[in-house]
């Protein structure tokens, strides 16, 4: 369970974007401790896959919609809130009636009676599914080209080591890792330096190149 003031930076950023641009993704709730009575706004009911007013929310129903991997943690948070009355923030997944997964942030604060006593919790469901997917797509679009380029130059460097030393792919990669650690240089940079240095050597010795040319032209005739 997390206090409202301790919402992690990533979640806080997502909440700000959702509130600013997607108010339809936010719904409210109330929960009274004494009689375990829930009240959902139309938005929260729709988030779970129900038409407004078509279902009476209960703790059992609420937990049945939690993702199996998140259900125990949510149940623990709910039990703690009911016992202590503390404010909370929970980030988890729910399954609507159609089986679709929604990633939500649920923020709850004290529900007070007229005398100021804590009688329940009230707060918001914030559906951040689309926002998180957009963020992940943006991150992937930004990083994927660099990852592909890095992988390509590492494979080139491995190929050089495999050819020169007659070792396998795994051994060649370990050599690159060793040089990376010994020189405190990123693996990609080590690979780039090696490939560049090989080019500066002007190619392999003439005798080796001739033998390689012959192998390249006749390898289809060699038994596997």
N, C-alpha and C positions, 0 to 999 in steps of 0.2 A: 504494500500500500504506500502511496506517495502523497505527501501534502501538496496542496494546490500550488504553493509557492515554490515547490521543488520540481515543477514540470521540466523535463529535460529540454535542452535547447532545440533539438531537432523537432520534437513534438510541438514545442511552443511556436516554432517557425511555421509548421504546417497549420496549426490552429489559426494563426494570424492570417495566412493566405486564404484559408477556407472562409473565415469570417468576413474577410474583405471582399472576396469574389464569389462565394457560393453560399449565401445565407440559407438556401433551400436545403442544404446538407446538415442543418442544425435543428435539433428538436429538444424539448424539455421533458423532465420527469420529476415526480415527487414520490417519496417512500416514507410511510409512517411506521415507526418501529413497533408500537404497541399492538396493532392489529395486522401488521405485515401487509398493509394495503398499498398498492402501486397506482400511480396515475401517469399515463403516457400522453404526450401531445400527439396530434395527428401525424406529425413528421416521424416520431419515434415508432409509431405503429406501422407506418409505411416502410420504414427502414427494415423492420422485421418481416415485411411481406403481407401485412394485414390492412384491410380497408379501415378507415377511421371509424371507431365505435363498434367494430365487429368482434372484438375480443376483450376480455377482462384480464389485464396483466397480473400475473402472480410470480412469486419468486421461482417456483418450479418451471413455469413457462419461460421466464427470462433465462434461467440457466440452461434450459434445453436448447436455446438458440446459440449458446456460446460454442465456439470451435472446440472440439474435443481436447485439443492440446492446451487450450486456455481456460477450460471450464473450472478446473480445480483452483487455479489462482484467483479467478473471479469470485468463486464461492468463498474462499478464504478472506478476500478483501471485504466482501459483503458482510461476513460474520464479524469481522473486526470493526467495521463501521457501525453495525448494529449494537455492538457491545460498548464501544468507546464514544460514538457520536462524532468522530473526527472527520474533518474534511478529507477528500481523497481525489486522486486522479488515476485512472486505469486506462491503459492502452491495450486493446485486444481485438480479436476477430469474432464476428457473429455470422451465423448462417441464417438467411431468410427462408421463408416457406418454400421458395423455389430452389434452394440449395446454393444460391449465390453467396460468395464470401464478401463481407464488408469489413474493412479495417476501421475501427472506431476509437475515438478518445472520449472517455466518459469522465466528466468533472463534476464532483458533488460537494456541496457546502451544507452548513447547518440549516435545518428546518426548525424554526422556533415557534412556540406557542405565544399567546398574548402576554404571558408572564416572563418571556425570555428564556424559557427552558427548552433544551434540545429535545424535540419529539420525532425527528426524522432527518432525512437528507433530501436535498433538492438540487437540481443541476441540469446538465446538458449532455446529450449525445452529439458528437461531431463526427460525421462520416468523412473520413479522409482518404477513402479508397482511390478516387480519381486523382486527387492531388498527389498522393504518393506514387501512383503509376506514372503521372506526368514527370515527376521529379526523377524517377528511375529511368524513364525513357531519355530525358535530357542528359542525365549523367552518362548513360550508355552511349548516346550519340556523340558526346564529347570525348569519351575515353576509348571507345572501340577502335578508332583509327590508329591511335597511339599504341594500343595493345597489339594490333595486327602488325604494325611496323616493327615494334620491338621483337615480336615473335619471329618475324622474317629474318632479321639480322642475327638473332641468336641461332637460328637454324643454319644460317650461312656459316657462322663461326664454328658451330659444331661440325659441319661438313668438312671444313678445313682441317680440324683436329683429327677427325676420323680418317681422312685421307693420308695426312702426313704421318700420324702415329699408328695407323692401323688398328684403331680401337672402335668400340661400339658407341652407339648414340648416348647411352647412359654415362659411360666413362668420359666421353667428350664433354658432356654437360657438367660433370663433376670437376673437370679441369677448369672450366669457365668459372664455376662457383668458387673454386680454390683461389683463382687469381682475383676474383671480386673481393673475397674476404681479406686476402693478404694485402691488397692495395687500397682497401676501403673505398672501392669504386662500384657504382651500380653495375649490375650484371649486363644490362643493355649497353652501357658505355664501354665495358670491357669487350663485348662482342663487336661493337662498332670500331674500336681501336684495332682489334685483331684483323678484321676484314679489310680495313683501310691499309694496314701495314702490309698485308699480303699483296695488295695491289701495287704498293710502292716497290716491292721486290722485283717486279717485272715478270712475274710468272715463275713456273718451276724450271729447273735445269733442263737443257735440251734433251739429254738422254731420257730423263723421266717423262718429259712431255711426249717424246716419240713413242715410248712404251704405252703411255696412257692413250694416245691417239689410236694405236693398233688395237688396244683392248676395247675402246669405244666402238670401233668399226667391226669387231669380230665377236663381241660378247654374246650375240644371239646364237652363235655356234657352240658356245660352251655349255656343258651339262650343268644343271642346277644341283 
